[in-house]
Amino acid sequence: MTRRDFVTGAVVAWFLASSACAGTAADHQLLDRFFSASRLRDRTALARLSTVIFEPATDGMVERFEVVSAATLDAQTRQLTVQARIRRPDDVVAERLLTVTITRADTAGLATASSGWVVTAVR
């Protein structure tokens, strides 16, 4: 194996590994903005990046999260699995797995979303 073959193989392996990682930086930024706006019940901010709210009075507040997997359902929809630390309304902190659906903004009727994606469901 030549040095060139080794470098080419390493680059291909890095690309495959990075493309298989859970979520992108844009996904994380969108979710960060979504959970922050939900925590503050900022419906003006939410209107630009979501069609739903993670209601603090019933769902709790996401304190920390990590996207653990991402799947493309079709060209317009992606599903993210998120491990979240949530402070519930009764002040108990719990880890919970959330399924977040994001959709292209033009499909969801929100052309003002800066990332091109909006949150359309959280389960």
Secondary structure, 3 states (H helix, E strand, C coil): CCHHHHHHHHHHHHHHHHHHCCCCHHHHHHHHHHHHHHHHCCHHHHHHHECCCCCCCCCCEEEEEEEEEEEEEECCEEEEEEEEEEECCCCCEEEEEEEEEEEEHHHHCCCCCCCCEEEEEEC
